Amino acid sequence: MRRVLYSFFVCLFVLAACVPASQPTLVPTLTLIPATQTPTPTTIPPTITTDPALISAESLLTATTVLQVTPTARNLADSDPIAAELIAIARRQVGDETGLATQRIRLVSVETVRWSDSSLGCPQPEQTYAQVEIEGYRIVLMAGDREYIFHTDFDRIVRCENEPQQPTATP
């Protein structure tokens, strides 16, 4: 009987030695993205808007009048990447000259124009220019209380101190 008991305790100690001494304590890691509340849908269905100023898709398809939209300085700069880049160049030039940040230089107007010669409407004394129509932009910026006028084509930008020639607006 002693032998059986001795064998039992030896087996018990061997099995105890095979089991890890302690389980590592798990520590939560830092949460990088904080939890946000998810909005729950409501049971209230959407309502029909009866505002006459809003136009439905059906009325647009059956409309007989055409709305004429004239581009403003902001939407021309937003919709035309060439105009936007030329405005940015003009702002940097004014910023370098005045020492102002480009965010402080306000866009007054930008319009597409057709210049009558290669001077872009700003001829310099004792210079000759090719007499050819050139598409471009007329950009007006305001820094403080001073106005800066730039004439451009698609490759260059000219600061125009005195505007002797009025450009032909392109449709």
Secondary structure, DSSP 8 states (H G I E B T S, - for coil): -HHHHHHHHHHHHHHHHHS-S----------SS---------S--------TTS--HHHHHT--S-------HHHHHHH-HHHHHHHHHHHHHHHHHH---GGGSEEEEEEEEEESSTTTT---TT-------EEEEEEEEEETTEEEEEEE-SS-EEE-SS--S--EE--
